[in-house]
Amino acid sequence: MINSGNKNNEMNSEPFSAMSNDSKRLTPVAKIRSLEDGSLMVTVGEFRSIVSSHHLVQPKIIRLTEYWLKANSAG
């Protein structure tokens, strides 16, 4: 979902209720921010990465979500 009224050029993915097997916490919503140089910063929880193109955003969200789930799993 793109929020065109956002002053920071951010767009957020729709929240989803994927849960790790070890946790009752919902995964955080991915945030995507356009940077001045045209690259995109992708954030999931405390994990951030910068990609150079829009077609790289979805794979990066998946990877950062995997990192978040692994870091926040009990055990």
All heavy atoms as a GROMACS GRO file, in nm:
protein
  582
    1MET      N    1   0.084  -0.116   0.000
    1MET     CA    2   0.000   0.000   0.000
    1MET      C    3   0.089   0.123   0.000
    1MET      O    4   0.178   0.135   0.082
    1MET     CB    5  -0.088  -0.002   0.124
    1MET     CG    6  -0.173   0.120   0.137
    1MET     SD    7  -0.292   0.101   0.269
    1MET     CE    8  -0.215   0.198   0.392
    2ILE      N    9   0.067   0.214  -0.088
    2ILE     CA   10   0.146   0.336  -0.098
    2ILE      C   11   0.068   0.449  -0.034
    2ILE      O   12  -0.047   0.471  -0.065
    2ILE     CB   13   0.180   0.370  -0.244
    2ILE    CG1   14   0.262   0.257  -0.305
    2ILE    CG2   15   0.252   0.503  -0.253
    2ILE    CD1   16   0.287   0.274  -0.451
    3ASN      N   17   0.134   0.517   0.056
    3ASN     CA   18   0.074   0.632   0.123
    3ASN      C   19   0.129   0.757   0.057
    3ASN      O   20   0.235   0.806   0.094
    3ASN     CB   21   0.106   0.627   0.272
    3ASN     CG   22   0.039   0.739   0.347
    3ASN    OD1   23  -0.027   0.824   0.288
    3ASN    ND2   24   0.056   0.740   0.478
    4SER      N   25   0.061   0.808  -0.043
    4SER     CA   26   0.112   0.922  -0.119
    4SER      C   27   0.112   1.051  -0.040
    4SER      O   28   0.179   1.145  -0.077
    4SER     CB   29   0.031   0.940  -0.248
    4SER     OG   30  -0.104   0.964  -0.216
    5GLY      N   31   0.041   1.057   0.071
    5GLY     CA   32   0.038   1.177   0.152
    5GLY      C   33   0.151   1.184   0.253
    5GLY      O   34   0.164   1.281   0.325
    6ASN      N   35   0.236   1.086   0.257
    6ASN     CA   36   0.344   1.083   0.354
    6ASN      C   37   0.456   1.176   0.309
    6ASN      O   38   0.509   1.164   0.201
    6ASN     CB   39   0.395   0.940   0.368
    6ASN     CG   40   0.486   0.923   0.487
    6ASN    OD1   41   0.553   1.016   0.530
    6ASN    ND2   42   0.487   0.803   0.541
    7LYS      N   43   0.497   1.268   0.394
    7LYS     CA   44   0.598   1.368   0.362
    7LYS      C   45   0.738   1.308   0.347
    7LYS      O   46   0.823   1.365   0.285
    7LYS     CB   47   0.602   1.476   0.469
    7LYS     CG   48   0.475   1.557   0.475
    7LYS     CD   49   0.481   1.659   0.585
    7LYS     CE   50   0.348   1.731   0.598
    7LYS     NZ   51   0.348   1.824   0.710
    8ASN      N   52   0.763   1.192   0.405
    8ASN     CA   53   0.895   1.131   0.403
    8ASN      C   54   0.914   1.033   0.288
    8ASN      O   55   1.011   0.959   0.286
    8ASN     CB   56   0.923   1.059   0.535
    8ASN     CG   57   0.932   1.155   0.650
    8ASN    OD1   58   0.975   1.267   0.633
    8ASN    ND2   59   0.891   1.111   0.766
    9ASN      N   60   0.824   1.031   0.192
    9ASN     CA   61   0.833   0.938   0.079
    9ASN      C   62   0.844   0.793   0.124
    9ASN      O   63   0.917   0.715   0.067
    9ASN     CB   64   0.951   0.973  -0.012
    9ASN     CG   65   0.930   1.105  -0.081
    9ASN    OD1   66   0.818   1.140  -0.114
    9ASN    ND2   67   1.038   1.176  -0.103
   10GLU      N   68   0.773   0.758   0.230
   10GLU     CA   69   0.774   0.621   0.278
   10GLU      C   70   0.651   0.549   0.228
   10GLU      O   71   0.547   0.606   0.210
   10GLU     CB   72   0.774   0.616   0.431
   10GLU     CG   73   0.900   0.665   0.493
   10GLU     CD   74   0.898   0.653   0.644
   10GLU    OE1   75   0.813   0.580   0.698
   10GLU    OE2   76   0.983   0.715   0.708
   11MET      N   77   0.667   0.419   0.204
   11MET     CA   78   0.550   0.337   0.178
   11MET      C   79   0.561   0.214   0.265
   11MET      O   80   0.671   0.165   0.292
   11MET     CB   81   0.536   0.301   0.030
   11MET     CG   82   0.640   0.214  -0.027
   11MET     SD   83   0.601   0.188  -0.201
   11MET     CE   84   0.760   0.129  -0.253
   12ASN      N   85   0.450   0.170   0.314
   12ASN     CA   86   0.447   0.056   0.404
   12ASN      C   87   0.374  -0.059   0.339
   12ASN      O   88   0.275  -0.040   0.271
   12ASN     CB   89   0.376   0.092   0.535
   12ASN     CG   90   0.450   0.197   0.612
   12ASN    OD1   91   0.572   0.200   0.613
   12ASN    ND2   92   0.377   0.285   0.677
   13SER      N   93   0.426  -0.179   0.363
   13SER     CA   94   0.353  -0.296   0.317
   13SER      C   95   0.237  -0.319   0.412
   13SER      O   96   0.237  -0.271   0.524
   13SER     CB   97   0.445  -0.418   0.313
   13SER     OG   98   0.492  -0.448   0.442
   14GLU      N   99   0.139  -0.390   0.366
   14GLU     CA  100   0.026  -0.422   0.451
   14GLU      C  101   0.073  -0.514   0.564
   14GLU      O  102   0.156  -0.600   0.543
   14GLU     CB  103  -0.083  -0.495   0.370
   14GLU     CG  104  -0.153  -0.406   0.270
   14GLU     CD  105  -0.235  -0.297   0.334
   14GLU    OE1  106  -0.296  -0.320   0.441
   14GLU    OE2  107  -0.238  -0.188   0.277
   15PRO      N  108   0.022  -0.494   0.686
   15PRO     CA  109   0.061  -0.582   0.795
   15PRO      C  110   0.016  -0.726   0.768
   15PRO      O  111  -0.086  -0.747   0.703
   15PRO     CB  112  -0.012  -0.526   0.916
   15PRO     CG  113  -0.103  -0.422   0.867
   15PRO     CD  114  -0.073  -0.394   0.724
   16PHE      N  115   0.095  -0.819   0.812
   16PHE     CA  116   0.056  -0.958   0.797
   16PHE      C  117   0.080  -1.029   0.928
   16PHE      O  118   0.156  -0.983   1.012
   16PHE     CB  119   0.130  -1.026   0.682
   16PHE     CG  120   0.279  -1.020   0.693
   16PHE    CD1  121   0.350  -1.127   0.743
   16PHE    CD2  122   0.349  -0.908   0.651
   16PHE    CE1  123   0.488  -1.122   0.751
   16PHE    CE2  124   0.487  -0.903   0.660
   16PHE     CZ  125   0.556  -1.011   0.710
   17SER      N  126   0.015  -1.139   0.948
   17SER     CA  127   0.018  -1.204   1.079
   17SER      C  128   0.104  -1.330   1.079
   17SER      O  129   0.070  -1.426   1.144
   17SER     CB  130  -0.124  -1.237   1.124
   17SER     OG  131  -0.184  -1.324   1.030
   18ALA      N  132   0.213  -1.328   1.006
   18ALA     CA  133   0.305  -1.441   1.009
   18ALA      C  134   0.371  -1.446   1.146
   18ALA      O  135   0.420  -1.347   1.195
   18ALA     CB  136   0.411  -1.427   0.900
   19MET      N  137   0.369  -1.561   1.206
   19MET     CA  138   0.430  -1.576   1.338
   19MET      C  139   0.533  -1.686   1.331
   19MET      O  140   0.517  -1.784   1.259
   19MET     CB  141   0.326  -1.616   1.442
   19MET     CG  142   0.228  -1.509   1.476
   19MET     SD  143   0.127  -1.565   1.612
   19MET     CE  144  -0.031  -1.506   1.563
   20SER      N  145   0.639  -1.668   1.406
   20SER     CA  146   0.734  -1.777   1.416
   20SER      C  147   0.673  -1.885   1.504
   20SER      O  148   0.582  -1.860   1.582
   20SER     CB  149   0.865  -1.727   1.475
   20SER     OG  150   0.850  -1.702   1.613
   21ASN      N  151   0.723  -2.006   1.494
   21ASN     CA  152   0.671  -2.116   1.574
   21ASN      C  153   0.697  -2.096   1.722
   21ASN      O  154   0.626  -2.146   1.806
   21ASN     CB  155   0.733  -2.247   1.529
   21ASN     CG  156   0.689  -2.284   1.389
   21ASN    OD1  157   0.582  -2.244   1.344
   21ASN    ND2  158   0.771  -2.359   1.320
   22ASP      N  159   0.803  -2.019   1.755
   22ASP     CA  160   0.844  -2.003   1.893
   22ASP      C  161   0.792  -1.875   1.957
   22ASP      O  162   0.821  -1.848   2.072
   22ASP     CB  163   0.997  -2.001   1.901
   22ASP     CG  164   1.056  -2.131   1.850
   22ASP    OD1  165   0.993  -2.236   1.868
   22ASP    OD2  166   1.165  -2.125   1.789
   23SER      N  167   0.720  -1.795   1.883
   23SER     CA  168   0.683  -1.664   1.935
   23SER      C  169   0.539  -1.631   1.901
   23SER      O  170   0.488  -1.671   1.798
   23SER     CB  171   0.775  -1.557   1.876
   23SER     OG  172   0.733  -1.430   1.916
   24LYS      N  173   0.476  -1.554   1.988
   24LYS     CA  174   0.341  -1.506   1.962
   24LYS      C  175   0.344  -1.365   1.904
   24LYS      O  176   0.241  -1.308   1.874
   24LYS     CB  177   0.258  -1.505   2.092
   24LYS     CG  178   0.240  -1.642   2.152
   24LYS     CD  179   0.151  -1.728   2.069
   24LYS     CE  180   0.127  -1.860   2.140
   24LYS     NZ  181   0.074  -1.960   2.054
   25ARG      N  182   0.464  -1.308   1.888
   25ARG     CA  183   0.477  -1.173   1.834
   25ARG      C  184   0.453  -1.172   1.684
   25ARG      O  185   0.498  -1.260   1.612
   25ARG     CB  186   0.617  -1.119   1.862
   25ARG     CG  187   0.645  -1.097   2.007
   25ARG     CD  188   0.786  -1.052   2.030
   25ARG     NE  189   0.810  -0.926   1.961
   25ARG     CZ  190   0.926  -0.865   1.959
   25ARG    NH1  191   1.029  -0.918   2.020
   25ARG    NH2  192   0.941  -0.752   1.895
   26LEU      N  193   0.383  -1.071   1.638
   26LEU     CA  194   0.365  -1.052   1.494
   26LEU      C  195   0.493  -0.995   1.435
   26LEU      O  196   0.563  -0.919   1.500
   26LEU     CB  197   0.249  -0.956   1.467
   26LEU     CG  198   0.111  -1.000   1.513
   26LEU    CD1  199   0.010  -0.889   1.487
   26LEU    CD2  200   0.069  -1.126   1.441
   27THR      N  201   0.522  -1.032   1.313
   27THR     CA  202   0.638  -0.973   1.248
   27THR      C  203   0.610  -0.824   1.224
   27THR      O  204   0.497  -0.785   1.200
   27THR     CB  205   0.670  -1.042   1.115
   27THR    OG1  206   0.555  -1.036   1.032
   27THR    CG2  207   0.712  -1.185   1.135
   28PRO      N  208   0.714  -0.742   1.231
   28PRO     CA  209   0.692  -0.598   1.210
   28PRO      C  210   0.658  -0.569   1.064
   28PRO      O  211   0.693  -0.645   0.974
   28PRO     CB  212   0.826  -0.536   1.247
   28PRO     CG  213   0.924  -0.645   1.254
   28PRO     CD  214   0.850  -0.773   1.266
   29VAL      N  215   0.591  -0.459   1.044
   29VAL     CA  216   0.556  -0.414   0.909
   29VAL      C  217   0.682  -0.361   0.842
   29VAL      O  218   0.758  -0.285   0.902
   29VAL     CB  219   0.448  -0.304   0.916
   29VAL    CG1  220   0.422  -0.246   0.779
   29VAL    CG2  221   0.321  -0.358   0.978
   30ALA      N  222   0.706  -0.401   0.719
   30ALA     CA  223   0.821  -0.352   0.644
   30ALA      C  224   0.798  -0.206   0.606
   30ALA      O  225   0.688  -0.168   0.566
   30ALA     CB  226   0.842  -0.435   0.518
   31LYS      N  227   0.903  -0.126   0.620
   31LYS     CA  228   0.897   0.015   0.582
   31LYS      C  229   0.997   0.038   0.470
   31LYS      O  230   1.110  -0.010   0.476
   31LYS     CB  231   0.929   0.104   0.701
   31LYS     CG  232   0.827   0.091   0.812
   31LYS     CD  233   0.862   0.178   0.928
   31LYS     CE  234   0.760   0.160   1.039
   31LYS     NZ  235   0.796   0.236   1.157
   32ILE      N  236   0.957   0.113   0.371
   32ILE     CA  237   1.041   0.143   0.256
   32ILE      C  238   1.049   0.293   0.242
   32ILE      O  239   0.946   0.362   0.236
   32ILE     CB  240   0.984   0.080   0.128
   32ILE    CG1  241   0.970  -0.071   0.146
   32ILE    CG2  242   1.073   0.111   0.008
   32ILE    CD1  243   0.860  -0.130   0.067
   33ARG      N  244   1.171   0.344   0.237
   33ARG     CA  245   1.191   0.489   0.227
   33ARG      C  246   1.280   0.520   0.108
   33ARG      O  247   1.385   0.460   0.090
   33ARG     CB  248   1.256   0.540   0.354
   33ARG     CG  249   1.276   0.687   0.356
   33ARG     CD  250   1.329   0.732   0.487
   33ARG     NE  251   1.350   0.876   0.482
   33ARG     CZ  252   1.402   0.946   0.578
   33ARG    NH1  253   1.440   0.887   0.688
   33ARG    NH2  254   1.418   1.075   0.565
   34SER      N  255   1.237   0.615   0.027
   34SER     CA  256   1.319   0.661  -0.086
   34SER      C  257   1.424   0.757  -0.034
   34SER      O  258   1.394   0.849   0.041
   34SER     CB  259   1.232   0.735  -0.188
   34SER     OG  260   1.137   0.648  -0.244
   35LEU      N  261   1.548   0.735  -0.075
   35LEU     CA  262   1.658   0.821  -0.035
   35LEU      C  263   1.689   0.921  -0.146
   35LEU      O  264   1.646   0.903  -0.260
   35LEU     CB  265   1.781   0.736  -0.003
   35LEU     CG  266   1.759   0.630   0.106
   35LEU    CD1  267   1.886   0.547   0.126
   35LEU    CD2  268   1.716   0.694   0.237
   36GLU      N  269   1.761   1.025  -0.112
   36GLU     CA  270   1.789   1.133  -0.207
   36GLU      C  271   1.862   1.086  -0.332
   36GLU      O  272   1.844   1.142  -0.439
   36GLU     CB  273   1.870   1.244  -0.139
   36GLU     CG  274   1.791   1.321  -0.038
   36GLU     CD  275   1.873   1.431   0.028
   36GLU    OE1  276   1.978   1.468  -0.026
   36GLU    OE2  277   1.829   1.479   0.132
   37ASP      N  278   1.945   0.984  -0.319
   37ASP     CA  279   2.022   0.936  -0.434
   37ASP      C  280   1.944   0.838  -0.522
   37ASP      O  281   1.996   0.783  -0.618
   37ASP     CB  282   2.153   0.872  -0.389
   37ASP     CG  283   2.133   0.744  -0.308
   37ASP    OD1  284   2.018   0.708  -0.279
   37ASP    OD2  285   2.236   0.682  -0.271
   38GLY      N  286   1.817   0.814  -0.488
   38GLY     CA  287   1.733   0.725  -0.567
   38GLY      C  288   1.730   0.582  -0.516
   38GLY      O  289   1.650   0.501  -0.563
   39SER      N  290   1.815   0.550  -0.420
   39SER     CA  291   1.811   0.416  -0.362
   39SER      C  292   1.696   0.408  -0.261
   39SER      O  293   1.632   0.508  -0.229
   39SER     CB  294   1.946   0.382  -0.298
   39SER     OG  295   1.977   0.474  -0.197
   40LEU      N  296   1.672   0.289  -0.212
   40LEU     CA  297   1.560   0.265  -0.121
   40LEU      C  298   1.611   0.199   0.006
   40LEU      O  299   1.687   0.102   0.000
   40LEU     CB  300   1.457   0.173  -0.188
   40LEU     CG  301   1.401   0.226  -0.320
   40LEU    CD1  302   1.349   0.113  -0.404
   40LEU    CD2  303   1.295   0.329  -0.294
   41MET      N  304   1.568   0.250   0.122
   41MET     CA  305   1.602   0.188   0.248
   41MET      C  306   1.484   0.101   0.291
   41MET      O  307   1.370   0.148   0.299
   41MET     CB  308   1.631   0.291   0.358
   41MET     CG  309   1.667   0.224   0.488
   41MET     SD  310   1.721   0.332   0.624
   41MET     CE  311   1.666   0.491   0.583
   42VAL      N  312   1.511  -0.025   0.318
   42VAL     CA  313   1.410  -0.120   0.361
   42VAL      C  314   1.437  -0.152   0.507
   42VAL      O  315   1.549  -0.187   0.544
   42VAL     CB  316   1.416  -0.250   0.276
   42VAL    CG1  317   1.308  -0.348   0.320
   42VAL    CG2  318   1.403  -0.218   0.128
   43THR      N  319   1.333  -0.141   0.591
   43THR     CA  320   1.347  -0.167   0.734
   43THR      C  321   1.241  -0.266   0.778
   43THR      O  322   1.123  -0.251   0.748
   43THR     CB  323   1.330  -0.036   0.815
   43THR    OG1  324   1.422   0.061   0.767
   43THR    CG2  325   1.353  -0.058   0.963
   44VAL      N  326   1.285  -0.370   0.850
   44VAL     CA  327   1.194  -0.465   0.915
   44VAL      C  328   1.242  -0.477   1.059
   44VAL      O  329   1.350  -0.530   1.086
   44VAL     CB  330   1.196  -0.604   0.847
   44VAL    CG1  331   1.108  -0.702   0.924
   44VAL    CG2  332   1.150  -0.593   0.703
   45GLY      N  333   1.163  -0.423   1.151
   45GLY     CA  334   1.205  -0.421   1.291
   45GLY      C  335   1.333  -0.340   1.304
   45GLY      O  336   1.343  -0.228   1.257
   46GLU      N  337   1.435  -0.401   1.367
   46GLU     CA  338   1.562  -0.333   1.386
   46GLU      C  339   1.660  -0.356   1.271
   46GLU      O  340   1.772  -0.305   1.272
   46GLU     CB  341   1.627  -0.376   1.518
   46GLU     CG  342   1.668  -0.522   1.523
   46GLU     CD  343   1.558  -0.617   1.570
   46GLU    OE1  344   1.440  -0.582   1.569
   46GLU    OE2  345   1.595  -0.731   1.605
   47PHE      N  346   1.620  -0.430   1.169
   47PHE     CA  347   1.707  -0.462   1.055
   47PHE      C  348   1.681  -0.368   0.938
   47PHE      O  349   1.566  -0.346   0.900
   47PHE     CB  350   1.687  -0.607   1.011
   47PHE     CG  351   1.726  -0.705   1.118
   47PHE    CD1  352   1.630  -0.761   1.200
   47PHE    CD2  353   1.858  -0.739   1.137
   47PHE    CE1  354   1.665  -0.850   1.300
   47PHE    CE2  355   1.895  -0.828   1.236
   47PHE     CZ  356   1.798  -0.884   1.318
   48ARG      N  357   1.790  -0.313   0.882
   48ARG     CA  358   1.780  -0.220   0.769
   48ARG      C  359   1.876  -0.262   0.659
   48ARG      O  360   1.983  -0.316   0.685
   48ARG     CB  361   1.821  -0.080   0.812
   48ARG     CG  362   1.719  -0.009   0.890
   48ARG     CD  363   1.758   0.135   0.905
   48ARG     NE  364   1.654   0.199   0.984
   48ARG     CZ  365   1.674   0.297   1.065
   48ARG    NH1  366   1.794   0.347   1.080
   48ARG    NH2  367   1.574   0.349   1.133
   49SER      N  368   1.836  -0.229   0.539
   49SER     CA  369   1.923  -0.253   0.424
   49SER      C  370   1.887  -0.150   0.317
   49SER      O  371   1.775  -0.101   0.312
   49SER     CB  372   1.903  -0.394   0.371
   49SER     OG  373   1.996  -0.422   0.269
   50ILE      N  374   1.983  -0.121   0.232
   50ILE     CA  375   1.960  -0.028   0.122
   50ILE      C  376   1.975  -0.104  -0.009
   50ILE      O  377   2.070  -0.181  -0.027
   50ILE     CB  378   2.059   0.090   0.129
   50ILE    CG1  379   2.031   0.170   0.256
   50ILE    CG2  380   2.048   0.177   0.004
   50ILE    CD1  381   2.127   0.283   0.281
   51VAL      N  382   1.876  -0.084  -0.098
   51VAL     CA  383   1.879  -0.147  -0.230
   51VAL      C  384   1.877  -0.037  -0.336
   51VAL      O  385   1.832   0.075  -0.312
   51VAL     CB  386   1.762  -0.245  -0.251
   51VAL    CG1  387   1.773  -0.363  -0.154
   51VAL    CG2  388   1.628  -0.178  -0.236
   52SER      N  389   1.927  -0.071  -0.453
   52SER     CA  390   1.941   0.029  -0.559
   52SER      C  391   1.823   0.036  -0.654
   52SER      O  392   1.815   0.128  -0.734
   52SER     CB  393   2.069   0.000  -0.639
   52SER     OG  394   2.060  -0.129  -0.695
   53SER      N  395   1.732  -0.061  -0.646
   53SER     CA  396   1.623  -0.066  -0.743
   53SER      C  397   1.496  -0.124  -0.681
   53SER      O  398   1.502  -0.205  -0.588
   53SER     CB  399   1.667  -0.154  -0.860
   53SER     OG  400   1.566  -0.162  -0.957
   54HIS      N  401   1.383  -0.083  -0.734
   54HIS     CA  402   1.254  -0.129  -0.682
   54HIS      C  403   1.236  -0.279  -0.693
   54HIS      O  404   1.171  -0.340  -0.607
   54HIS     CB  405   1.138  -0.057  -0.754
   54HIS     CG  406   1.125   0.085  -0.716
   54HIS    ND1  407   1.052   0.128  -0.607
   54HIS    CD2  408   1.178   0.198  -0.770
   54HIS    CE1  409   1.059   0.258  -0.596
   54HIS    NE2  410   1.136   0.304  -0.694
   55HIS      N  411   1.291  -0.342  -0.795
   55HIS     CA  412   1.270  -0.486  -0.810
   55HIS      C  413   1.345  -0.565  -0.703
   55HIS      O  414   1.318  -0.684  -0.685
   55HIS     CB  415   1.309  -0.533  -0.951
   55HIS     CG  416   1.456  -0.547  -0.974
   55HIS    ND1  417   1.536  -0.440  -1.006
   55HIS    CD2  418   1.536  -0.656  -0.969
   55HIS    CE1  419   1.661  -0.483  -1.020
   55HIS    NE2  420   1.664  -0.614  -0.998
   56LEU      N  421   1.432  -0.502  -0.628
   56LEU     CA  422   1.506  -0.568  -0.520
   56LEU      C  423   1.438  -0.556  -0.384
   56LEU      O  424   1.481  -0.619  -0.287
   56LEU     CB  425   1.648  -0.512  -0.512
   56LEU     CG  426   1.732  -0.526  -0.638
   56LEU    CD1  427   1.862  -0.449  -0.624
   56LEU    CD2  428   1.759  -0.673  -0.667
   57VAL      N  429   1.332  -0.477  -0.376
   57VAL     CA  430   1.267  -0.451  -0.248
   57VAL      C  431   1.202  -0.577  -0.190
   57VAL      O  432   1.225  -0.611  -0.074
   57VAL     CB  433   1.164  -0.336  -0.260
   57VAL    CG1  434   1.078  -0.326  -0.135
   57VAL    CG2  435   1.235  -0.205  -0.287
   58GLN      N  436   1.121  -0.646  -0.266
   58GLN     CA  437   1.050  -0.763  -0.213
   58GLN      C  438   1.145  -0.872  -0.164
   58GLN      O  439   1.126  -0.924  -0.054
   58GLN     CB  440   0.951  -0.819  -0.317
   58GLN     CG  441   0.860  -0.927  -0.261
   58GLN     CD  442   0.770  -0.877  -0.148
   58GLN    OE1  443   0.729  -0.762  -0.144
   58GLN    NE2  444   0.739  -0.965  -0.055
   59PRO      N  445   1.247  -0.909  -0.243
   59PRO     CA  446   1.342  -1.009  -0.190
   59PRO      C  447   1.411  -0.961  -0.062
   59PRO      O  448   1.438  -1.041   0.028
   59PRO     CB  449   1.443  -1.028  -0.303
   59PRO     CG  450   1.375  -0.980  -0.426
   59PRO     CD  451   1.277  -0.875  -0.383
   60LYS      N  452   1.438  -0.831  -0.053
   60LYS     CA  453   1.503  -0.779   0.067
   60LYS      C  454   1.409  -0.784   0.187
   60LYS      O  455   1.451  -0.814   0.299
   60LYS     CB  456   1.552  -0.636   0.043
   60LYS     CG  457   1.636  -0.582   0.154
   60LYS     CD  458   1.759  -0.667   0.184
   60LYS     CE  459   1.860  -0.658   0.073
   60LYS     NZ  460   1.986  -0.728   0.104
   61ILE      N  461   1.281  -0.755   0.166
   61ILE     CA  462   1.183  -0.766   0.275
   61ILE      C  463   1.179  -0.910   0.326
   61ILE      O  464   1.178  -0.934   0.446
   61ILE     CB  465   1.043  -0.720   0.229
   61ILE    CG1  466   1.041  -0.570   0.209
   61ILE    CG2  467   0.936  -0.762   0.330
   61ILE    CD1  468   0.914  -0.517   0.145
   62ILE      N  469   1.178  -1.005   0.235
   62ILE     CA  470   1.175  -1.145   0.274
   62ILE      C  471   1.299  -1.179   0.357
   62ILE      O  472   1.289  -1.242   0.463
   62ILE     CB  473   1.164  -1.236   0.150
   62ILE    CG1  474   1.026  -1.217   0.085
   62ILE    CG2  475   1.189  -1.382   0.186
   62ILE    CD1  476   1.013  -1.278  -0.053
   63ARG      N  477   1.417  -1.137   0.310
   63ARG     CA  478   1.542  -1.167   0.381
   63ARG      C  479   1.545  -1.101   0.518
   63ARG      O  480   1.580  -1.165   0.617
   63ARG     CB  481   1.659  -1.120   0.297
   63ARG     CG  482   1.796  -1.141   0.358
   63ARG     CD  483   1.828  -1.288   0.382
   63ARG     NE  484   1.817  -1.365   0.261
   63ARG     CZ  485   1.918  -1.408   0.186
   63ARG    NH1  486   2.041  -1.380   0.220
   63ARG    NH2  487   1.895  -1.479   0.078
   64LEU      N  488   1.506  -0.974   0.528
   64LEU     CA  489   1.507  -0.905   0.657
   64LEU      C  490   1.405  -0.964   0.753
   64LEU      O  491   1.429  -0.971   0.874
   64LEU     CB  492   1.482  -0.755   0.638
   64LEU     CG  493   1.592  -0.678   0.565
   64LEU    CD1  494   1.550  -0.533   0.543
   64LEU    CD2  495   1.725  -0.686   0.638
   65THR      N  496   1.290  -1.008   0.700
   65THR     CA  497   1.190  -1.073   0.785
   65THR      C  498   1.244  -1.204   0.839
   65THR      O  499   1.224  -1.237   0.956
   65THR     CB  500   1.060  -1.096   0.706
   65THR    OG1  501   1.010  -0.970   0.661
   65THR    CG2  502   0.954  -1.164   0.793
   66GLU      N  503   1.317  -1.279   0.755
   66GLU     CA  504   1.380  -1.403   0.802
   66GLU      C  505   1.480  -1.373   0.914
   66GLU      O  506   1.484  -1.444   1.015
   66GLU     CB  507   1.451  -1.474   0.688
   66GLU     CG  508   1.357  -1.535   0.588
   66GLU     CD  509   1.428  -1.587   0.463
   66GLU    OE1  510   1.550  -1.563   0.447
   66GLU    OE2  511   1.360  -1.651   0.380
   67TYR      N  512   1.562  -1.268   0.897
   67TYR     CA  513   1.656  -1.229   1.002
   67TYR      C  514   1.584  -1.193   1.130
   67TYR      O  515   1.624  -1.232   1.238
   67TYR     CB  516   1.740  -1.108   0.957
   67TYR     CG  517   1.841  -1.136   0.848
   67TYR    CD1  518   1.885  -1.032   0.767
   67TYR    CD2  519   1.893  -1.262   0.825
   67TYR    CE1  520   1.978  -1.053   0.667
   67TYR    CE2  521   1.985  -1.284   0.724
   67TYR     CZ  522   2.028  -1.180   0.647
   67TYR     OH  523   2.119  -1.201   0.548
   68TRP      N  524   1.475  -1.116   1.116
   68TRP     CA  525   1.400  -1.073   1.233
   68TRP      C  526   1.341  -1.194   1.307
   68TRP      O  527   1.349  -1.202   1.429
   68TRP     CB  528   1.289  -0.976   1.195
   68TRP     CG  529   1.220  -0.919   1.313
   68TRP    CD1  530   1.252  -0.805   1.380
   68TRP    CD2  531   1.107  -0.975   1.382
   68TRP    NE1  532   1.167  -0.786   1.486
   68TRP    CE2  533   1.078  -0.890   1.490
   68TRP    CE3  534   1.030  -1.088   1.364
   68TRP    CZ2  535   0.973  -0.915   1.579
   68TRP    CZ3  536   0.926  -1.114   1.452
   68TRP    CH2  537   0.898  -1.027   1.558
   69LEU      N  538   1.281  -1.285   1.231
   69LEU     CA  539   1.222  -1.404   1.294
   69LEU      C  540   1.328  -1.486   1.365
   69LEU      O  541   1.306  -1.535   1.477
   69LEU     CB  542   1.151  -1.489   1.188
   69LEU     CG  543   1.022  -1.431   1.133
   69LEU    CD1  544   0.974  -1.512   1.012
   69LEU    CD2  545   0.914  -1.428   1.240
   70LYS      N  546   1.444  -1.502   1.304
   70LYS     CA  547   1.552  -1.579   1.366
   70LYS      C  548   1.602  -1.510   1.493
   70LYS      O  549   1.624  -1.574   1.595
   70LYS     CB  550   1.666  -1.596   1.266
   70LYS     CG  551   1.771  -1.693   1.311
   70LYS     CD  552   1.869  -1.718   1.198
   70LYS     CE  553   1.961  -1.833   1.232
   70LYS     NZ  554   2.053  -1.862   1.123
   71ALA      N  555   1.619  -1.380   1.488
   71ALA     CA  556   1.669  -1.304   1.602
   71ALA      C  557   1.568  -1.299   1.717
   71ALA      O  558   1.607  -1.286   1.833
   71ALA     CB  559   1.705  -1.162   1.560
   72ASN      N  560   1.440  -1.309   1.686
   72ASN     CA  561   1.336  -1.295   1.788
   72ASN      C  562   1.271  -1.426   1.826
   72ASN      O  563   1.169  -1.426   1.896
   72ASN     CB  564   1.231  -1.194   1.741
   72ASN     CG  565   1.286  -1.054   1.741
   72ASN    OD1  566   1.295  -0.992   1.846
   72ASN    ND2  567   1.327  -1.006   1.625
   73SER      N  568   1.326  -1.537   1.782
   73SER     CA  569   1.270  -1.666   1.822
   73SER      C  570   1.326  -1.706   1.957
   73SER      O  571   1.440  -1.673   1.991
   73SER     CB  572   1.302  -1.774   1.717
   73SER     OG  573   1.440  -1.798   1.713
   74ALA      N  574   1.246  -1.773   2.035
   74ALA     CA  575   1.290  -1.820   2.166
   74ALA      C  576   1.379  -1.941   2.148
   74ALA      O  577   1.350  -2.032   2.074
   74ALA     CB  578   1.168  -1.856   2.253
   75GLY      N  579   1.491  -1.941   2.217
   75GLY     CA  580   1.579  -2.059   2.212
   75GLY      C  581   1.705  -2.029   2.156
   75GLY      O  582   1.801  -2.035   2.121
   0.00000   0.00000   0.00000
